[in-house]
Every structure is written in C-alpha cells, then in structure tokens.
Amino acid sequence: MSVEISLRHRIGALDIAADFTSAAGITALFGRSGSGKTTLVNMVAGLTRPDSGIIKISDNILFDSARGINLPPHKRRVGYVFQEARLFPHLTVKQNLNYGAFFTKARDMRHFSHIVSLLGIGHLLERRPLHLSGGERQRIAIGRALLSDPDILLMDEPLASLDDDRKGEILPYLERLRDEAEMPILYVTHAVPEIARLATSVVLINDGKSIASGSAAEILGRLDLLPFTAQDESGAGALIDASISRHEVDDQLTILASPLGELRIPALGAAIGTHLRVQIKARDVMLSLTRPTDISALNIVRCQVTELREDDGGMVNVSLERDGTTFLARITPKSARDLKLAPAKPLYAVIKSVAFDRRLIGTWN
C-alpha cells in the first residue's frame, strides 16, 4: 500500500507545497514547530481542505481538486493518533478500544486480540484511563486507531507530551507497529531521536515546503540538510544498520557487525542476530591520519573524506565514507587545516564505545 501526496494550501502567512510518496512503514514528517506538518496530516485526514492537489492511497483517491473529489473524514479510512490520547474517561480500556471498531465492519476478535498483543495492553483492559500512565494511554489511543481498520495511520507528535521514561516505555511498541503493520504511517515529529529509532523514510518540511525526502540515513547524513536536521551542535549524526554478532560478557560489551566493520558498544540485552540501527553523532567522532595506538577508544574505522562544509557555528562538518556507508564528524577549522582534509583523503575515524546512546539504538526486523 502506498501514499501519493501533492498539495498546495495557504494558511495565514504560510504557503504549503508538499509533494512526496510513501509506502508501508513509518514516514516521518520532520521539521521545526510551525513548519506546517500538522496542517499537512489534517489535510490527509480530511479535517482541512487543501486549496489544490491530490491525496491518493493506492488506488483510492481521497482528494483531487481537478476532479472535484473530496471524501469526508468518515469515508477516508484514516486512523489518527493525536499528541494527547483523548480517551473517554468513563469507559474502560476495552470499551475505548471497541469504540475504534464501532465504525467499521471489521469487528473480528482475532484482530482485536492481535492489536492488544502487539501493543502489550492485555493486562489493562478493565482499567480506566485515569489509572494509566501517559505511555499506556498513548498505546490505547494507537490501538483504538488501528481497530478502526484504517488504510493509513496518522500520528501527530504522539510522544510530545511524555517524559523520557514514558517515551522509553512506548518506543519498542512503535517499533513493532512499524515492522508488523501493513500500512503507511505518517509520523509528525521535530525530534531527531524519534527519527533515529523509528523512521523508515523522512520527508523534511521547512516553511511549509517539502524540501527533501529519502531514507532516514540519507536525510540525516546529508551535510546540506544539517541546518534543518541538526537541531543543535549535538544533533548531527549518521544512522548505521548493524546486527549483534556476539557479546563479550566479561568486558560488558556487545559486538556489532556493520558496514563500518565491528563496532564495540556497551552491553545490550538483546539476542545474537538482532538487527539494529544505531546513531553515531558527529561530535563523538575523532579523526586521525594514521591508525591510533595505545588509546582507550575501541572503535577505529578506516574511511575517506567525501565532503566538507562549515556550519553557522564556525565548525566543519565532514562527511566520511566506508564501503558505501556514510557517517559524519564535526571538528574545528584548525583541525581540518592541520589534517589537510579534502575529498578522497584517507583517514581513521575514532569512536568511543561510550558514545553510543542506548536511547538512540532501535531494533529492526
């Protein structure tokens, strides 16, 4: 199932011009607050009528200004998860979930049981929303949306109202949803960690315009997009696909097989063979012309420079490549001069094991 969106709309002083396609998995609509992301998903849901364009899910046209098609919200088969769970406080969790299935013919108990299992909410069915944590309430809201049997799921910053602990609680369930749901998910966010953990693809939105789209690794790894994707000096970083090859229990390390070679990271409680995506932040990468010895860092990667670009903070962002995989470093202009950096220059990148943030390590099927 795929989504085709090409829309033009003016709201206040903001001109929205969005053109992209997406498929099953999570497509993150990523950009700063006020860039038009929520307005865009509201147009997909039918809550806001675009000035012109088309919204198409596979062969089902939801909106086409040229042909005069504009399906009302209740006929669009769209599931919507808002920032707040918006559960009915007087109903139990089970009753809230069944409300999602009320407007669809697909009232199959096997489907209900699958959604309950997928989101890990079976033990909550007889509780009321007042007695749930923020993360639990959002999982119920997601289940209610899924039980409406949608063709597409819209999620408007569903973690924005949660603290870090509650986010950590819900992220594994969102990973399962991404991997198991056979539908496109449009996920609004301005948080790089959520992109790193969840996004299959990214559409970058700035001032209402979709200025770039592609895989999460591609978008976060492009130097020309860092002014939009690196929210502060610590935000820039590349995404690397890897899998667990072994655990070194005595040293409390997990060894990853990756395109950059073996990577040693703090021990993870996951099985050998588990597929992961890790973020290596540019600020945590040091560069050397020769292979370093007698240092504490455990990850030394042979690579070469592909591009350099100075940012507004007076630092130099360096794009590095090994065997077709790109990652980044952020260094001072003096370091770039001393190393005589230029495209195709061979280097060694040094990455500390402790630089790998567990919160930015996501599992993938």
C-alpha positions in Angstrom: 0.0 0.0 0.0 1.4 3.4 -0.9 0.5 7.1 -0.5 0.8 9.8 -3.0 0.5 13.4 -1.8 0.8 16.6 -3.9 -0.8 19.5 -2.1 -0.9 23.3 -2.2 -2.6 25.3 0.6 -2.3 28.7 2.2 -2.9 29.1 5.9 -2.2 32.5 7.4 1.2 33.6 6.1 2.3 30.0 5.4 2.2 28.6 1.9 2.2 24.8 2.0 3.7 23.0 -1.0 4.1 19.3 -0.3 5.0 16.6 -2.8 6.0 13.1 -1.8 5.1 9.4 -1.8 5.5 6.8 0.9 4.9 3.1 1.4 4.4 0.8 4.4 6.5 1.7 7.4 6.9 5.0 9.2 7.4 8.1 7.1 8.4 10.9 9.4 7.3 14.4 8.5 10.2 16.2 10.1 10.7 19.9 10.7 10.7 22.7 13.2 7.5 23.7 15.1 5.3 25.8 12.9 6.5 24.4 9.6 3.1 23.0 8.6 3.4 19.4 9.5 0.2 19.1 11.5 -1.7 21.0 8.8 -0.5 18.5 6.3 -1.7 15.5 8.2 -5.0 17.3 8.9 -5.4 17.6 5.1 -4.9 13.9 4.7 -7.4 13.2 7.4 -10.0 15.5 5.8 -10.0 18.0 8.7 -8.6 20.7 6.5 -9.4 21.1 2.8 -6.4 21.9 0.6 -6.6 24.7 -2.0 -5.4 22.2 -4.7 -3.7 18.9 -5.3 -4.3 15.2 -4.8 -4.2 12.7 -1.9 -4.2 9.1 -3.0 -3.8 5.9 -1.0 -3.0 3.1 -3.5 -6.0 3.3 -5.9 -8.3 5.1 -3.5 -8.4 8.9 -4.2 -9.3 10.9 -1.0 -8.9 14.3 -2.6 -8.4 15.5 -6.1 -9.1 19.2 -6.8 -9.0 18.8 -10.6 -11.7 16.1 -10.5 -13.8 17.6 -7.7 -13.2 14.7 -5.3 -13.1 15.4 -1.5 -14.1 12.5 0.6 -15.4 13.4 4.1 -13.3 12.3 7.1 -15.5 9.3 8.0 -15.1 7.8 4.5 -11.3 8.1 4.3 -10.4 5.1 6.4 -7.8 7.1 8.3 -6.6 6.4 11.8 -5.4 9.4 13.8 -3.3 9.5 16.9 -3.0 13.0 18.5 -0.5 14.4 21.0 -2.9 13.7 23.8 -4.6 10.3 24.0 -8.2 11.7 24.1 -9.6 8.6 25.7 -13.1 8.5 27.1 -12.5 8.7 30.9 -15.8 7.0 31.8 -15.0 3.9 29.7 -12.7 1.0 30.4 -9.7 0.4 28.1 -11.6 -2.4 26.4 -14.5 -0.1 25.8 -12.3 2.6 24.4 -10.7 0.1 22.1 -14.0 -1.2 20.9 -15.1 2.4 20.1 -12.4 2.3 17.4 -14.0 -0.8 15.8 -17.6 0.6 16.1 -17.5 2.4 12.8 -16.0 -0.5 10.8 -17.3 -3.8 9.6 -14.0 -5.5 10.5 -15.1 -6.4 14.1 -13.0 -9.5 14.3 -12.0 -10.7 17.7 -8.8 -12.2 16.3 -7.9 -8.7 15.0 -8.7 -7.3 18.4 -6.5 -9.8 20.2 -3.7 -9.2 17.7 -3.7 -5.4 18.4 -3.9 -6.0 22.1 -0.9 -8.3 21.9 1.1 -6.0 19.5 0.8 -3.1 22.0 1.2 -5.2 25.2 -2.1 -3.9 26.7 -3.9 -7.1 27.6 -3.4 -6.5 31.4 -5.0 -3.1 31.1 -8.4 -3.9 29.5 -10.5 -3.5 32.6 -8.8 -0.3 33.8 -10.0 3.3 33.2 -7.8 6.0 31.7 -7.3 7.8 35.0 -5.3 4.8 36.3 -3.0 4.6 33.3 0.4 6.2 32.7 0.9 8.6 29.8 2.7 5.9 27.8 -0.1 3.4 28.5 -2.8 5.9 27.4 -1.0 6.6 24.1 -0.8 2.8 23.5 -4.5 2.6 24.0 -5.1 5.5 21.6 -2.9 3.8 19.0 -4.9 0.6 19.5 -8.2 2.4 19.1 -7.0 4.0 15.8 -5.8 0.6 14.5 -9.1 -1.1 15.3 -10.9 1.3 13.0 -9.3 -0.7 10.2 -7.5 2.2 8.5 -5.7 2.3 5.2 -3.3 4.8 6.7 -2.3 5.8 10.2 -1.5 9.5 11.1 0.5 10.2 14.2 0.8 13.8 15.3 3.8 14.0 17.7 2.4 11.2 19.8 5.4 11.3 22.2 5.5 15.1 22.7 3.5 15.1 25.9 5.5 12.3 27.5 8.7 12.5 29.7 11.8 10.5 28.8 10.8 7.5 30.9 7.3 7.2 29.2 8.9 7.7 25.8 11.2 4.8 26.5 8.2 2.7 27.5 6.3 3.3 24.3 9.1 3.3 21.7 9.5 -0.5 21.5 5.8 -0.8 20.7 6.1 1.8 18.0 9.0 -0.2 16.5 6.8 -3.3 16.5 4.0 -1.4 14.9 6.3 -0.1 12.1 7.6 -3.6 11.4 4.3 -5.5 11.6 1.7 -3.1 10.2 1.0 -3.4 6.5 0.0 0.2 6.1 1.7 3.6 5.6 2.2 5.6 8.8 2.7 9.3 8.6 4.5 10.4 11.8 4.9 14.1 12.6 7.9 14.9 14.8 10.6 17.5 15.3 12.7 15.2 17.4 15.9 13.6 15.9 15.9 10.7 18.4 12.5 9.6 17.2 13.7 9.7 13.6 16.8 7.6 14.6 14.7 5.0 16.4 11.6 4.8 14.2 11.7 6.3 10.7 11.8 4.2 7.6 11.9 7.3 5.5 11.8 11.1 6.1 10.1 14.0 4.4 11.8 17.2 5.5 9.4 20.1 5.9 10.6 23.7 6.1 8.3 26.8 6.0 5.5 24.6 4.6 7.6 23.1 1.8 8.8 19.5 1.4 12.4 20.3 0.6 13.9 16.7 0.7 12.8 13.1 1.1 14.5 9.8 1.3 15.6 7.2 3.7 16.3 8.3 7.3 20.0 7.5 6.9 20.2 9.6 3.7 18.4 12.6 5.1 20.3 12.7 8.4 23.6 12.1 6.7 23.4 15.0 4.1 25.6 17.9 5.0 23.5 20.4 3.0 20.5 19.5 5.2 22.2 19.8 8.6 20.8 23.3 9.2 17.4 21.7 9.3 18.2 18.2 10.7 20.7 19.1 13.4 18.7 21.0 16.0 21.8 22.0 17.9 25.5 21.3 17.8 25.0 17.8 19.3 22.2 16.8 16.9 24.1 15.9 13.7 24.7 12.2 13.3 24.6 9.3 10.9 22.4 6.2 11.1 24.2 2.8 10.7 22.5 -0.5 10.2 24.1 -3.3 12.2 23.4 -6.7 13.8 24.6 -8.3 17.0 27.4 -10.8 16.3 28.4 -11.6 19.9 28.5 -10.5 23.5 31.8 -10.1 25.4 30.3 -10.7 28.9 33.5 -10.2 30.9 34.1 -6.8 29.3 30.4 -5.9 29.3 30.4 -5.2 25.6 28.2 -6.1 22.7 29.9 -6.5 19.3 28.0 -5.3 16.2 28.6 -6.4 12.7 28.2 -3.3 10.5 29.3 -1.8 7.2 31.9 0.1 9.2 33.4 -3.1 10.5 33.0 -4.4 14.0 31.7 -1.9 16.5 32.0 -2.3 20.2 29.3 -0.8 22.3 28.1 -1.1 25.9 26.4 -4.4 26.6 22.8 -4.8 25.2 20.3 -7.2 26.5 19.3 -8.5 23.0 19.9 -11.8 21.3 22.7 -12.5 18.8 21.5 -11.8 15.3 19.2 -9.0 16.3 19.1 -6.3 13.7 19.7 -2.7 15.0 20.1 0.8 13.8 22.5 2.9 15.7 23.2 6.6 15.5 26.8 7.8 15.6 26.8 11.5 16.5 29.3 13.7 14.6 30.6 15.3 17.8 31.7 11.8 19.0 33.9 11.1 16.0 37.6 12.0 16.1 39.9 11.9 13.0 43.5 10.8 12.6 45.8 10.5 9.5 47.4 7.4 11.0 45.9 4.4 12.9 45.9 5.4 16.6 47.5 3.1 19.1 47.5 3.0 22.9 44.2 4.8 23.2 41.1 3.9 25.2 38.6 4.2 22.3 37.7 0.7 21.0 36.3 1.6 17.5 38.7 2.6 14.8 37.3 2.8 11.3 39.3 3.2 8.1 37.5 5.6 5.8 37.8 8.5 3.5 36.5 12.1 3.2 33.7 12.7 0.7 32.7 16.3 1.6 33.4 19.2 4.0 31.1 22.0 4.9 31.5 24.8 7.5 28.4 25.4 9.6 27.0 28.6 11.2 28.6 27.7 14.5 32.1 28.0 13.0 32.7 24.3 12.9 33.5 22.0 10.0 31.2 19.1 9.3 33.0 16.2 7.5 31.2 13.5 5.5 33.1 10.2 5.7 32.5 7.0 3.7 33.5 3.4 4.1 32.2 0.7 1.6 29.3 2.9 0.6 28.2 3.8 4.1 28.3 7.5 5.1 28.8 8.9 8.6 29.8 12.3 9.9 32.4 14.1 12.1 32.3 17.6 13.4 35.7 19.3 14.0 37.3 22.7 14.3 38.5 24.6 11.2 42.0 24.4 12.7 41.8 20.6 12.8 40.6 20.5 9.2 43.5 22.6 8.1 46.1 20.6 10.2 44.9 17.4 8.7 44.7 18.9 5.2 41.3 17.4 4.7 39.9 17.2 1.2 37.6 14.8 -0.7 39.1 11.4 -1.1 41.6 11.9 1.7 42.1 8.6 3.6 41.6 8.7 7.4 40.9 6.8 10.5 37.8 7.7 12.5 37.9 7.0 16.2 34.6 6.4 18.0 34.4 5.7 21.8 32.2 2.8 22.9 30.5 5.0 25.5 29.4 7.4 22.7 26.7 5.0 21.7 23.5 6.2 23.4 21.2 3.3 24.2 18.2 5.6 23.7 19.1 6.0 20.0 19.5 2.3 19.3 16.5 0.9 17.6 15.5 -2.7 16.7 14.5 -3.6 13.1 13.0 -6.8 11.6 
